[in-house]
């Protein structure tokens, strides 16, 4: 009986681990150096960042959906993992947006002609 209970607990834990892994985190996009990039490169990067943000929004919805689907009966470890994944994804999204904005400022500074004296 004890072996059966152990197997059942292991199977349930494996199911929660699979559900947690079902949501795939999109890869972060490379941000070009604004000081040396062309307008076309910056526009392409902007499009990639927007696509990344959209994919991350879907990822967050997946995580939230998995957590909601398990409800209050989910083990605390599962809840903790899903909340940590959500928070890490939000922090990554903010980091990508900040990096792009920094390079966009650098591009604008490098592209702006110096005032004539």
PyMOL commands that set and color helices and strands:
alter all, ss='L'
color gray80, all
select helices_A, chain A and resi 2-22+39-73+76-111
alter helices_A, ss='H'
color red, helices_A
deselect
rebuild
show_as cartoon
